[in-house]
Amino acid sequence: MIAVSIVQTGGKINSFTINGHADFAERGEDIVCAGASSIAQTAVLGLNLIAKAKVDIRKFDGSLSVKIDEPNESTEVILGTMILGLKDLAKQYPKHIKVIEEEK
């Protein structure tokens, strides 16, 4: 299962982590993994190129962790849209992806 963890502080999204594999199909053919990866990678592109945000990005096999140094209106819009996409994917494939939001 893919686990998506979204962390907010003071109502602003300051980090997210995506871990695991959907196990919906074999690697290279898994549409749930591909969907989650595409949504997250597009958000990272937006943070870097559109919002020009200072971000700490860490990628490992099956894991992506992103921390935003100074969340702002642009980062909120980009990450909020990412969350909508991931939640919609989780609604369609609840046995393969889970989105957890927490306030710190």
C-alpha positions in Angstrom: 0.0 0.0 0.0 1.1 3.5 -0.7 1.0 5.7 2.4 0.8 9.5 1.9 1.5 11.6 5.0 0.7 15.3 4.8 1.9 17.6 7.7 0.5 21.0 8.3 1.6 23.6 10.9 -0.6 26.6 11.6 -2.9 25.6 8.8 -0.1 25.6 6.1 1.2 22.4 4.5 4.9 22.2 5.3 5.8 18.7 4.3 4.6 15.4 2.7 6.0 11.9 2.4 4.9 9.2 0.1 6.1 5.6 0.9 5.5 2.1 -0.4 4.0 0.5 -3.5 0.4 0.1 -4.4 0.7 -3.6 -5.3 -2.2 -3.2 -7.7 -0.2 -4.8 -10.5 3.4 -5.8 -11.3 6.1 -3.1 -11.3 6.1 -1.1 -14.5 2.4 -1.9 -15.0 0.9 -0.5 -11.8 -1.5 2.4 -12.6 -2.0 3.3 -9.0 1.8 3.7 -8.4 2.1 5.6 -11.7 -0.8 7.9 -10.8 0.5 8.7 -7.4 4.0 9.3 -8.7 2.8 11.5 -11.5 0.7 13.6 -9.1 3.6 14.0 -6.6 6.3 14.7 -9.2 4.1 17.4 -10.9 3.6 19.0 -7.5 7.4 19.0 -6.9 7.9 20.6 -10.4 5.3 23.3 -9.4 7.0 24.0 -6.1 10.4 24.5 -7.8 9.4 26.2 -11.1 6.2 28.0 -10.4 6.3 28.8 -6.6 10.1 29.0 -6.7 9.9 27.6 -3.1 12.9 26.5 -1.1 12.3 22.8 -0.7 14.2 19.8 0.7 13.5 16.8 -1.5 14.6 13.3 -0.7 14.0 10.4 -3.0 14.6 6.7 -2.2 13.3 3.5 -3.8 9.5 3.8 -3.3 9.7 6.9 -1.2 9.5 10.7 -1.7 9.9 13.2 1.1 9.4 16.9 0.6 9.8 19.7 3.2 8.9 23.3 2.3 10.9 25.9 4.2 8.5 28.8 3.9 5.0 27.8 2.9 3.1 30.6 1.0 0.0 31.0 -1.0 1.6 29.4 -4.1 2.8 26.4 -2.3 -0.6 26.0 -0.7 -2.4 26.0 -4.0 0.1 23.5 -5.6 0.1 21.1 -2.6 -3.7 21.5 -2.0 -4.2 20.4 -5.7 -1.8 17.5 -5.1 -3.8 16.4 -2.1 -7.1 16.5 -4.1 -5.6 14.3 -6.7 -4.1 11.8 -4.2 -7.4 11.7 -2.2 -9.3 11.0 -5.4 -6.9 8.2 -6.3 -7.3 6.8 -2.8 -11.1 6.9 -3.2 -10.9 4.9 -6.4 -8.3 2.4 -5.0 -8.8 2.4 -1.2 -6.9 -0.9 -0.8 -3.8 0.5 -2.5 -3.3 4.1 -1.3 -4.1 5.9 1.9 -3.8 9.7 2.6 -3.2 10.9 6.2 -3.2 14.5 7.1 -1.9 15.8 10.5 -1.6 19.1 12.2 1.6 19.8 14.2 
